[in-house]
Amino acid sequence: MNLPNILTLFRFALIPVYILVFSYGYLEFSFGIVILAGLTDILDGYLARKNGQVTQIGVMLDPLADKTMMIVVILSLLYKGYISWQAALAIFLRDAGMIIGSAFFHLRGKKTVPANMMGKLTTVLYYIAIMFIFFRAPFAETYLWCVIVISFITSWIYVLKFRTINQN
C-alpha cells in the first residue's frame, strides 16, 4: 500500500459522501466533491509516476474508482432529470463495459492498459460536461453527447492497445 493507492481508495470513500450531499440538494457542494475526486485522481497518478510507485493493483483500481464515481454522478443526474436516460445509458454501457472487461482480463492474468492521453482528455471533458450540467448551462446535454462520442472512440483505442500488448 502506497500513497497513490491510498488516494485511489479515498476516491472510493468519496462516493457515499457525494450521494449523501447530492441527495440533500447541495449541488455546488456535490460538484465540489466531484472536483475533489478529480484532483485526487490527478495527484495519485502524478505521485505514482514521479516516485516509481505504479502498481498493478493501482493500474486496475484507479480507473475503477473513476468510472464508479462517474456512474454514480451520472445516475444521480439522471434521477434528478438533469440528463436524458439515453445519455445516461450510453455512459453506463461504456463505463460498465470498461470495468467488466478490465476486471475479467486482469483476473485472467492479462496485461491491462494504463491510462493514456486520450483517456485523460476524455475524463477532463466529462468533468467539464458535469460542470455544465450542475450549473444548468443550456448547451450541457449537447456537449455531453459530444463527450460520449469521444469516450467511445477512446474506448476503442484502449481495446486496440489491449489486443496489441496481449498478443503473446
C-alpha positions in Angstrom: 0.0 0.0 0.0 1.4 3.4 -1.0 0.2 7.0 -1.1 -1.2 6.9 -4.6 -3.2 3.7 -3.8 -4.5 5.3 -0.6 -5.6 8.4 -2.7 -7.4 6.0 -5.0 -9.2 4.4 -2.0 -10.1 7.8 -0.8 -11.9 8.4 -4.1 -14.0 5.3 -3.4 -14.8 6.7 0.0 -16.0 10.0 -1.6 -18.7 8.2 -3.4 -21.1 7.7 -0.5 -20.3 11.3 0.7 -21.3 12.6 -2.8 -24.5 10.6 -2.7 -25.5 12.0 0.7 -24.6 15.6 -0.2 -26.4 15.4 -3.5 -29.5 13.8 -2.0 -29.9 16.8 0.3 -29.8 19.1 -2.7 -26.4 20.8 -2.2 -25.5 20.9 -5.9 -22.5 23.2 -5.6 -21.0 21.2 -2.7 -21.8 18.0 -4.6 -19.9 19.3 -7.6 -17.0 20.2 -5.3 -16.8 16.6 -4.2 -16.7 15.5 -7.8 -13.8 18.0 -8.4 -12.0 16.8 -5.2 -12.2 13.2 -6.7 -10.8 14.5 -9.9 -8.0 16.3 -8.2 -7.0 13.3 -6.2 -7.0 11.3 -9.4 -4.5 13.7 -10.9 -2.4 13.7 -7.7 -2.3 9.9 -7.3 -1.2 9.4 -10.9 1.4 12.1 -10.6 2.8 10.7 -7.4 2.8 7.1 -8.7 4.8 8.0 -11.8 7.1 10.5 -10.0 8.0 8.2 -7.2 8.1 4.9 -9.2 5.1 3.6 -7.2 2.9 2.4 -10.1 1.5 -0.9 -9.1 -0.6 -3.4 -10.9 -3.4 -3.0 -8.3 -3.2 0.7 -8.8 -3.4 0.4 -12.6 -6.7 -1.6 -12.1 -8.2 0.3 -9.1 -7.6 3.9 -10.4 -9.9 3.6 -13.5 -12.4 1.6 -11.4 -12.6 4.5 -8.9 -13.0 7.0 -11.7 -15.6 5.0 -13.5 -17.6 4.2 -10.3 -17.7 7.8 -9.3 -18.7 8.8 -12.8 -21.5 6.2 -12.9 -22.8 7.4 -9.5 -22.7 11.0 -10.6 -24.5 10.2 -13.9 -27.2 8.2 -12.1 -27.8 11.0 -9.7 -28.1 13.5 -12.5 -30.5 11.1 -14.3 -32.5 10.7 -11.1 -33.0 14.4 -10.8 -33.8 14.8 -14.5 -30.7 16.8 -15.4 -29.8 14.5 -18.2 -31.7 12.2 -20.5 -31.9 8.4 -19.9 -30.3 7.9 -23.4 -27.2 9.8 -22.4 -27.1 8.0 -19.0 -27.5 4.6 -20.7 -24.7 5.4 -23.2 -22.3 6.4 -20.4 -23.3 3.5 -18.3 -22.8 0.9 -21.1 -19.4 2.3 -22.0 -18.1 2.5 -18.4 -19.6 -0.8 -17.3 -18.0 -2.5 -20.4 -14.7 -1.0 -19.5 -15.0 -2.0 -15.8 -16.1 -5.6 -16.5 -13.6 -6.0 -19.4 -10.7 -4.8 -17.3 -11.6 -6.9 -14.3 -12.2 -10.0 -16.5 -8.9 -9.8 -18.3 -7.0 -8.8 -15.2 -8.3 -11.8 -13.4 -7.2 -14.0 -16.3 -3.6 -12.7 -16.0 -3.7 -10.4 -19.0 -1.9 -7.1 -19.0 -4.1 -4.0 -18.5 -3.6 -0.8 -20.5 -2.7 2.1 -18.3 -4.4 5.5 -18.9 -3.2 7.3 -22.0 -3.6 10.9 -23.1 -6.9 10.3 -24.9 -8.3 8.7 -21.7 -7.2 11.6 -19.6 -8.6 14.1 -22.1 -11.9 12.2 -22.1 -12.0 12.4 -18.3 -11.4 16.2 -18.3 -14.1 16.6 -20.9 -16.5 14.6 -18.8 -15.7 16.8 -15.8 -16.5 19.9 -17.9 -19.7 18.3 -19.1 -20.7 17.6 -15.5 -19.9 21.2 -14.5 -22.2 22.5 -17.4 -24.9 20.1 -16.2 -24.6 21.0 -12.5 -24.8 24.7 -13.3 -27.6 24.2 -15.9 -25.8 25.6 -19.0 -28.3 25.5 -21.9 -25.9 23.5 -24.1 -24.9 21.0 -21.5 -26.7 18.0 -22.9 -25.3 18.6 -26.5 -21.8 19.0 -25.1 -22.3 15.8 -23.0 -23.2 13.9 -26.2 -20.1 15.1 -27.9 -18.1 13.8 -24.9 -19.9 10.5 -25.1 -18.9 10.0 -28.7 -15.3 10.9 -27.8 -15.4 8.4 -24.9 -16.4 5.6 -27.3 -13.6 6.4 -29.6 -11.2 6.4 -26.6 -12.6 3.0 -25.5 -12.0 1.6 -29.0 -8.3 2.8 -28.8 -7.9 1.1 -25.5 -9.3 -2.2 -26.9 -6.8 -2.0 -29.8 -3.9 -1.4 -27.4 -5.1 -4.2 -25.1 -5.1 -6.6 -28.1 -1.6 -5.4 -29.1 0.0 -5.9 -25.7 -1.7 -9.3 -25.1 -1.0 -11.0 -28.4 1.6 -13.4 -27.0 
